């Protein structure tokens, strides 16, 4: 049981990074972001994603717009701001450094 908890905490710790990386490819709405995360086998539910999107919007990393949907109600599309792109770049650097550190420990 402990192993699954550790793995879940690791995934939770990088969700912000993953969401920003998805949005770096283009604007998207929550169900599409969730689908992309699931394709990568990062299981996430709406109740987890919406607080992340809200927090990042409040921090100035994201903006959103409403767009009419061909099926159903309008969709809220999220996009990276300039500040969000800078933040993602800093996370990219931090991720690369972390991977190098782990490799150094694992391959000693």
Buried (B, 14 or more C-beta within 10 A) or exposed (E): EEEEEEEEEEBEEBBBBBBBBBBBEEBBBBEBBBEBBEEEEBEBEEEBBEEBBEEBBEEEBBBBEEEEEEEEEEBEBBBBBEEBEEBBEEBBEEEEEEEEEEEEEEEE
